[in-house]
Amino acid sequence: WIGTGAIIRREAIESIGGFATSSVTEDVLTSMLLHEKGWKTVYIDEPLAYGMAPINISQYFTQRHRWAQGAFQIFSHNNPLFKKNLSGMQKICYMASLNHFLEGAFKMVYYLFPALYLSFGIAPVKFSPLTIVGMLAYFLIGVAMTRPLMKSKSYYLIDEVYSIIRSPIYLMATPALFFGRNVSFCVTPKNNQNDILLRYVAGPLAIFSINLVVLLSAFL
């Protein structure tokens, strides 16, 4: 692989009939099929290859949209839970990577809860001291677990900003869960142009605008 920096035995690829092309995230699907076939992978903790990351919102949008579409294709047509030869841990790991892209739906609801509460009185949780303690404990345990892994380079506020940006992207990819066989592969642009089209920022702008309008209406 180029983007994911891996070397695969020719014998291994031939044993599964070649690279998997039924998903636009062919590296994930191919790896899963190799594991199902009994092949093992080894992670080398050395910088042996270097890749390019998106440098602007248009590249980020294209990349994440393709990743989400590919995850939904695998989820619907090659669900790891139904792969008999995958180990329990392999099923958990693959499902965890695929389920990440489902955050688009519930995150959008989460971000719109202020508007729902101020407009219709719909509260996401029933307030109680026990609820606050539980939420705080959940957050602190998450911080305690991720800090050592991230070597103190975890930025929760910035991550939430990225979540606001990518949640609409993931939501737009949801049709691939039902009509995934007709998804075309969109290569992430490699130019340095910083073109910001409306569709790239429409989701975050909509979330902000709806909450702002409802907030002003409630207090004016």
C-alpha positions in Angstrom: 0.0 0.0 0.0 1.0 3.6 -0.6 -1.3 5.6 1.6 -1.3 3.2 4.5 2.4 2.3 4.2 2.4 -1.5 4.1 4.1 -4.3 2.2 2.0 -7.4 1.4 3.2 -10.8 0.2 2.2 -11.6 -3.4 1.2 -15.1 -2.2 -1.1 -13.6 0.4 -2.8 -11.3 -2.1 -3.3 -14.2 -4.6 -4.8 -16.3 -1.9 -7.8 -14.0 -1.7 -8.2 -13.4 -5.4 -6.3 -10.1 -5.6 -7.0 -6.8 -4.0 -10.5 -6.2 -2.9 -12.2 -3.6 -5.1 -15.8 -3.7 -3.7 -15.0 -0.9 -1.3 -13.4 2.5 -1.9 -11.4 1.8 1.3 -9.8 -1.2 -0.4 -6.9 -1.3 2.1 -9.2 -2.0 5.0 -11.3 -4.6 3.2 -8.2 -6.4 1.7 -6.6 -6.5 5.2 -9.8 -8.0 6.7 -10.0 -10.7 4.0 -6.3 -11.5 4.6 -6.9 -11.9 8.3 -10.0 -14.0 7.5 -7.8 -16.2 5.4 -5.4 -16.8 8.3 -2.6 -14.4 7.3 -1.0 -12.3 10.0 0.1 -8.7 10.0 3.0 -7.2 11.9 3.3 -3.5 12.9 6.8 -2.1 12.8 7.3 0.9 15.1 9.7 2.7 12.9 9.3 5.6 10.5 9.9 3.7 7.2 7.4 5.6 5.0 6.0 9.1 4.9 2.6 10.2 3.5 0.7 13.4 2.9 -2.2 14.5 5.0 -5.0 16.9 3.9 -3.8 20.5 4.1 -7.1 22.2 3.6 -10.8 21.7 4.2 -11.6 20.5 0.6 -9.0 17.8 0.8 -10.2 16.8 4.3 -13.8 16.7 3.1 -12.9 14.4 0.1 -10.8 12.1 2.1 -13.2 11.7 5.0 -16.2 11.3 2.8 -14.5 8.5 0.9 -13.4 6.8 4.1 -17.0 6.9 5.4 -18.4 5.5 2.2 -15.9 2.7 2.3 -16.7 1.9 5.9 -20.4 1.7 5.1 -19.8 -0.5 2.1 -17.8 -3.0 4.2 -20.4 -2.7 7.0 -23.3 -3.7 4.7 -21.6 -6.2 2.4 -18.6 -7.6 4.3 -19.6 -7.2 7.9 -16.7 -8.4 10.1 -19.2 -9.8 12.7 -20.2 -12.5 10.2 -16.7 -13.5 9.2 -16.3 -16.9 10.8 -12.5 -17.1 10.6 -11.8 -13.7 12.2 -10.9 -13.9 15.9 -13.0 -12.2 18.5 -10.5 -9.4 18.9 -10.2 -8.9 15.1 -14.0 -8.5 14.9 -13.9 -6.0 17.7 -11.1 -4.0 16.1 -12.7 -3.9 12.7 -16.1 -3.0 14.0 -14.6 -0.2 16.1 -13.0 1.3 13.0 -16.2 1.0 11.0 -18.5 2.3 13.8 -16.5 5.5 14.1 -18.2 6.7 10.9 -21.6 6.3 12.4 -20.9 9.3 14.7 -22.2 11.6 12.0 -25.8 10.8 12.8 -25.8 10.9 16.6 -23.3 13.8 16.7 -25.6 15.9 14.6 -28.5 15.3 17.0 -26.1 16.0 19.9 -25.1 19.4 18.5 -28.7 20.3 17.9 -29.9 19.5 21.4 -29.6 23.2 22.6 -32.1 24.2 19.8 -34.4 21.2 20.6 -34.5 22.0 24.3 -35.1 25.8 23.8 -37.7 25.2 21.1 -39.6 22.2 22.4 -38.4 21.5 25.9 -36.8 18.2 24.9 -33.9 17.4 27.3 -31.3 14.8 26.2 -31.0 13.5 29.8 -32.9 13.8 33.0 -30.9 16.0 35.3 -29.8 14.6 38.6 -26.6 14.7 40.6 -26.0 11.1 39.8 -26.1 11.9 36.0 -23.6 14.7 36.4 -21.2 12.4 38.4 -21.6 9.7 35.8 -20.8 12.0 32.9 -17.9 13.5 34.7 -16.5 10.1 35.6 -16.9 9.0 31.9 -15.0 12.0 30.7 -12.2 11.7 33.3 -11.7 8.0 32.6 -11.5 8.7 28.9 -8.9 11.4 29.6 -6.9 9.0 31.8 -6.9 6.3 29.2 -6.0 8.5 26.2 -3.4 10.7 27.7 -0.7 7.9 28.1 -1.4 6.6 24.6 -1.3 10.1 23.0 1.7 11.2 25.0 -0.1 14.3 26.2 -0.8 15.4 22.7 -4.6 15.1 22.9 -6.5 18.3 22.3 -10.2 17.7 23.3 -11.5 21.1 22.2 -9.8 20.9 18.8 -11.1 17.4 18.4 -14.6 18.6 19.0 -14.1 21.3 16.4 -13.1 18.6 13.9 -16.0 16.5 14.9 -18.4 19.4 14.0 -16.8 19.5 10.6 -16.7 15.8 9.9 -20.1 14.8 11.3 -22.1 16.3 8.3 -19.5 14.6 6.0 -20.1 11.2 7.5 -23.9 11.8 7.4 -23.7 12.6 3.7 -21.9 9.2 3.2 -24.8 7.3 4.8 -26.5 6.3 1.5 -23.4 4.0 0.9 -24.7 1.9 3.7 -27.7 1.0 1.5 -26.6 1.6 -2.1 -22.9 1.1 -1.6 -22.1 -0.9 -4.8 -22.3 2.2 -7.0 -19.8 4.4 -5.1 -17.1 5.9 -7.2 -13.5 6.4 -5.9 -12.6 10.0 -5.4 -8.9 10.6 -5.0 -7.9 13.2 -2.4 -6.6 16.3 -4.2 -2.8 16.9 -3.8 -2.7 20.5 -4.9 -2.3 23.4 -2.5 -5.4 25.4 -3.5 -7.5 26.3 -0.6 -10.9 26.4 -2.3 -13.7 26.5 0.2 -16.9 25.5 -1.4 -20.3 26.0 0.3 -20.8 22.3 0.7 -17.6 21.9 2.7 -18.9 24.3 5.4 -22.6 24.0 5.0 -23.0 21.5 7.9 -21.1 23.5 10.6 -22.8 26.7 9.4 -26.2 25.1 9.6 -25.5 23.8 13.2 -24.3 27.2 14.3 -27.1 29.1 12.6 -29.9 27.0 14.0 -28.6 27.2 17.5 -27.9 30.9 17.3 -31.4 31.7 15.9 -33.1 29.6 18.6 -30.9 31.1 21.3 -31.7 34.7 20.3 -35.4 33.9 20.0 -35.5 32.5 23.4 -33.8 35.4 25.2 -35.0 38.4 23.1 
